[in-house]
């Protein structure tokens, strides 16, 4: 360590020491300010978590019946639209191929499908078959004398010789012996009605008011 023997040298060392002290103090103050600006991470207490879980449980308990009905309605609507699409497909095939198409309905086994009339062709490679969900039922009115069909489809359809049928003729019309309406039902409350239009040229999904009138 150098020892100053003059007054000027001593003053210089004093000024350097003061500057160093000020630098240290300003650095410490800056670090303290940054620490104060940093957000503190707040956690949840056990009581708050219990309250939130209780609120969620209450909301789910209240909303569960509505959600259940919503999903039932969606299943019904989906099945009704699939049936309606099949009637359009049958009508289109009848006109384009010049062969009557039969949309058969098995109310006992909750199944339906489409095939070309067996008197015109021995086997229909484009025949299709659908089975309803276990919770759904299908009804038709009026129920004409059931027909025996050679469906050549799955075991489910072949095992039933008595089926209700909707026939589409090659000119695009619905045969007069076809059912007036088809009802796809979920229990005793929810149902979708599919009936012939006023012109009797096709089938369409009816409104809730028309369904209520038929109940």
C-alpha positions, 0 to 999 in steps of 0.5 A: 500500500502506497503512503502519500507524503503530500497533501495532494496525494492524500486528497486523491486517495480520499476521492477514489475511496469515496467514488468506490463507496458510492459505486458499491452503494448504487449497485446494491440499491439497483439490485434491491429495486429489481428484486422488489419489481419481480412479481411474487408467485402466489399459491393456493391455500388448501381452503381455496382448493376445497372451495373451488372443488365444491363449486365445480361439483355443484355445477356438474350436479346441476348441469348433468341432466341437461347434458344427458338430454343434449347427448340423447337429442344429438343421437336421435337427430343423427339417426333421423338424418341418416334414415332420411339420407337413405330415403334420398339415396333410394330415390336417386338409385331408383331413377338412375338405375330404372329399378324399384328400390325397397327401404325395409324396416325391421321394428322388432330388431331395430334395423333398416336397410336398402336393396333393389327389389328382388324381382328385378335383380338376383343380388344387389351388391350396393345393398346397405343395412343399419342397426339402431343404438340399443336405446332407440326404437323405430316405429312405422304407421300405418303398418301394412301386411308385412312382406317376405324379402330376400334381402341377401344381407347379414344374418340379422336381416335374413332372420326376419321374414316380416318387414315393413317396406318403403318402395321407390319406383323408377319414376321417382315416386313413393309407392302408395303402400309405403308407410306415411310416417316413421318415428325414431324414439328414445324412451317415452319422451324424446322422438323424431318424426319422419313423414311423407311431404304434402306432395308425397314425393319424398320424406322429411323431418317434421317439427316438434309441433307436428310430432306433438299432434301425432302423440 
